Amino acid sequence: MIGLTACVLLVALLAWPVGLLIWANGKIQHVDALSGAPGTPGNTYLLAGSDARGEGISEDGTEGARTDTIMVLHAPSSGPVSLISLPRDTYAEIPGNGASKLNSAYSWGGPPLLVQTVEQLTGLTVDHYVEVGFGGVEGIVDAVGGVELCLDYDVNDERSELVWTAGCHVADGHTALAFSRMRYSDPKGDIGRAERQRQVIGAISAKAANPSIVFRPGDQVALLDSGIGALTVDQSTGIIDLGKLALAFRKANGPDGVTGTPPISNPDYRPGGNVGSTVQLDPETVGQFWVDVRDGNLPPGPVGGLPQ
């Protein structure tokens, strides 16, 4: 009887993670996104933070679906993994629509047009598209019990609802979401917001990777449920791909990774027409920058940022 009980327990222990993965894989939401373009070396993820206005905080009063977070995560065949934030106002050619702000691609054509635009901008073929609903960030942070975030100045921003005292604090989901969205009170604008968004995702990843969660099945289910519920991915991406993404993200944010933005020549470029103020990438260096990202030739550390 003791031997039978031990066998049952062993089977249960082995079956639980398998069953959890199957359950999680079945909950993933899929969308047509990839372009089918010929592959480029390495593995490229396009991470987009979508915001259906009217749900949660409306930081700038904009209505309709938008993507205010656009990141390219690239794991080359060799060399450091790169996590590159593309400012949402980056001036880019939108296939079939002319030049405009990068996030217009999502507004006009959803994930497929955003993927095509980023591929044209970077020269990298997107292998996996992962969209995170902003409202889901709140649930994910609460599911891991809050995350420690740091900002070295006070903030009282009505648009994002972020109230912050300079320093590091443990933030709940609502505060982490506001921390991710705030830009009008940030002296670096969109560039500063991208830095804070990477900080939030990195803090969530570190908390979720804590080995102690292995012994808390209930927390595993809550975390997967809140996390996967916030995700929409391309048709071919599954739970194993998301696991590889998490590992690549941790490498990019580690001491041997590359994080930042492409080289920027003008953060207030005004091309005319109705486009308004945009972010102009440096036309002389950005081409080689993306080649170096692709081939893993960038040295570890921060890259890009505002021009000096």
Sequence and secondary structure as in RCSB ss.txt:
>XXXX:A:sequence
MIGLTACVLLVALLAWPVGLLIWANGKIQHVDALSGAPGTPGNTYLLAGSDARGEGISEDGTEGARTDTIMVLHA
PSSGPVSLISLPRDTYAEIPGNGASKLNSAYSWGGPPLLVQTVEQLTGLTVDHYVEVGFGGVEGIVDAVGGVELC
LDYDVNDERSELVWTAGCHVADGHTALAFSRMRYSDPKGDIGRAERQRQVIGAISAKAANPSIVFRPGDQVALLD
SGIGALTVDQSTGIIDLGKLALAFRKANGPDGVTGTPPISNPDYRPGGNVGSTVQLDPETVGQFWVDVRDGNLPP
GPVGGLPQ
>XXXX:A:secstr
 HHHHHHHHHHHHHHHHHHHHHHHHHH EEE         SSEEEEEEEEEETTSS  SS   SEEEEEEEEEEE
 SSS  EEEE  TTBEEEETTTEEEETTHHHHHHHHHHHHHHHHHHHS   SEEEEEEHHHHHHHHHHTT EEEE
ESS EEETTTTEEE SEEEEE HHHHHHHHH  TT TTHHHHHHHHHHHHHHHHHHHHT GGGGG HHHHHHHHH
HHHHTEEEETT  HHHHHHHHHHHHHHHSTT EEEEEEEEEEEE  STT  SEEEE TTTHHHHHHHHHHT S S
EEEEES  
